[in-house]
C-alpha cells in the first residue's frame, strides 16, 4: 500500500509534464524512468568514478541539443558531488543554445548513514527525488 501511494504521488507530480527528457549521472534510473514515463537520453559516467572522455562528452552534448527534443535536465547524485561533469555539461548546453539547462540532485539510494535509517526512510527519500525532479521538468 505504501509503495502504491508513492507511485500515485509520482504520477501526480509528473502529470502534465511534457519535458520529461533528462541525462543521468550514471545508468541508475531505469526503474524510475519506466515507472513515471520519463525519457533518459544519456548518461554522464558510464563507469562509476570515471569522467566522460572528450568524445563521450561531445556525443552527449549533441544528443541534448537536438532541435526538436532538447534535453535540459541533468540528474546528479549526492555521492558524486565532487564530480565536475554535471556542471560542465550544464554550461556546455547553455553555450550550445539549450534553453535553461538545470542540475537536479537525485539520490539513487546507494548510500545512507546508519543514523538516518528509519522505517519511512525510503519513502521520504523517493518523495524528495520526485519533488526535485518534477520541479525542474516543464
LINTATA-V948651 format. One record per residue. RES is the residue in one letter. SS is DSSP state (a for helix, b for strand, c for the rest). NEAR is the number of other ideal C-beta (glycine too) atoms within 8 Angstrom. Layout:
((RES;SS;NEAR) (RES;SS;NEAR))
This chain:
((X;c;4) (X;a;6) (X;a;6) (X;a;7) (X;a;8) (X;a;11) (X;a;9) (X;a;8) (X;a;10) (X;a;13) (X;a;9) (X;a;7) (X;a;9) (X;a;14) (X;c;6) (X;c;4) (X;c;9) (X;c;5) (X;c;8) (X;c;11) (X;b;11) (X;b;14) (X;b;15) (X;b;14) (X;c;14) (X;c;11) (X;c;8) (X;c;9) (X;c;12) (X;a;8) (X;a;6) (X;a;9) (X;a;11) (X;a;7) (X;a;8) (X;c;11) (X;c;7) (X;c;11) (X;b;7) (X;b;12) (X;b;9) (X;b;11) (X;b;10) (X;c;14) (X;c;14) (X;c;8) (X;b;6) (X;c;5) (X;c;5) (X;b;7) (X;c;7) (X;c;10) (X;c;6) (X;a;5) (X;a;6) (X;a;9) (X;a;13) (X;a;8) (X;a;9) (X;a;13) (X;a;12) (X;a;8) (X;a;11) (X;a;17) (X;c;11) (X;c;9) (X;c;5) (X;c;4) (X;c;6) (X;c;12) (X;c;15) (X;c;13) (X;b;14) (X;b;17) (X;b;14) (X;b;13) (X;c;14) (X;a;8) (X;a;6) (X;a;10) (X;c;7) (X;c;4) (X;c;11) (X;c;7) (X;a;12) (X;a;12) (X;a;8) (X;a;9) (X;a;16) (X;a;12) (X;a;8) (X;a;10) (X;a;16) (X;a;8) (X;a;6) (X;c;9) (X;c;5) (X;c;12) (X;c;6) (X;c;5) (X;c;12) (X;b;9) (X;b;9) (X;b;12) (X;b;9) (X;c;13) (X;c;9) (X;c;7) (X;c;8) (X;c;6) (X;c;6) (X;c;7) (X;c;6) (X;a;5) (X;a;4) (X;a;7) (X;c;7) (X;c;5) (X;c;3) (X;c;6) (X;a;10) (X;a;7) (X;a;9) (X;a;8) (X;a;10) (X;a;11) (X;a;10) (X;a;9) (X;a;11) (X;a;13) (X;a;9) (X;a;11) (X;a;13) (X;a;11) (X;a;7) (X;a;8) (X;c;11) (X;c;4))
